[in-house]
Amino acid sequence: MVRANGSSSIASLDAERRRQLPHDETDMLRRVLAIHGEIVQAGLDPHRIVDVVTHRAQELTHASGAVVEILDGTELIYWSASGSCQSELGMRVGTRQSLSGLCATTGLILRCDDSETDPRVDREKCRKVSLRSMVVAPLKCGDTTIGVLKVISPYIHAFGPNDERALSLLNDLIGAMLSHAAHHAALQATMNARAEAERMQHAEHADSVERIRATIDEEAFDFVFQPIVRLDDRRAIAFEALARFPQFPGQPPNVLFDEARAAGLELDLQLAVAEQALLRIDELPRDASLAINVSPETLTSPALEWLCRHNQPRRLVLEITEHTSIDDYAALAERVFVLKRIGVRLAIDDAGAGFASLRHVLRLQPDLIKLDASLTHDIDSMARQQNLASALVTFAEGTSASIIAEGIETQAEFDTLRNLCIPYGQGYFLGRPGALV
């Protein structure tokens, strides 16, 4: 470092000689374009891009060293360095009382011609790295200043306007490439996240298929039976078979059926459950029917018809739930007709909970209409619910169907439903699901 006044004049003469080297605007642009080619070859790796610019900035300005300092909170870290700065790689400097910090804050290109006399710099730190003059240019990624590009020299007045212009052009190049790299990285991250999500979804689907298939093959399910009773004398006229899956404790059965639907195995699971439930029919009282829940797809399956034909069809009730969509009513109605002809009865579950159930009632002409528990709950104190239930009773009588009220839990609900001439009911008040005795 040059500190004495006599030495300073020698340094100035050397700097003047360096500035007289070929360095016109055309030559500078040519060299910057060549550097741009190197940056492109560096690809989308930010470290490689910055390293190219750091080394070429030193050459282009005839500096003794160059550094890219990246903002990190209230500090700047030497992220890439060349020449006399290389040994300082990783050094941190505060943004206050430094020309780099002022550059990053103001977004302006700043030049120091003599660190011994410039009040904007930390004189002691400049002496430590043998810095006497420098140019600092803001480095931006998009609209955000992320750091600075700095060239240094141990000589005073080592840099001029052309060097400022050169750093400005280099920073434009590096900023554009870093923005492109960031965009590419974000895009790649999004694509990778999507690919990972699809991979996980595929793996979950495969696991689900394997789990459902094992449940079917091993017949890993059991049943509880809930009575459907005649309200006049509370005698059980049917029992609804409700599947349970002991290997999945705490998981509601409908979740497993939904999983089977997503795995493309709903038909297989429902047929397996129906087959095992039908084997229990002889455990019921001889004058009681067995009710089984099925989807429209299962209802139209020839396999279900075969099971019904060979398992006392006149004692069977097939229930279609309210939440199941039906795409082809004509095909379903044709299958229902075949099943009814062999003695099977059809029930529409959850009627009154939504439009779909009422459409099922109109299009499929069921033998039984199960009034949804949401209408049964507190019906003794809800006039609107009573009016709807009464209307459904009238409708059922006109279509030779019967009403079953679901979810009866209190004596008051039971009495109100019986007074509304609803013939059948089901719910905890009448009997909880359990084993057959």
Summary of the structure (lengths in Angstrom):
residues: 437
radius of gyration: 41.6
end to end distance: 102.0
largest distance: 121.5
contacts: 1383
relative contact order: 0.07
helix: 50%
strand: 21%
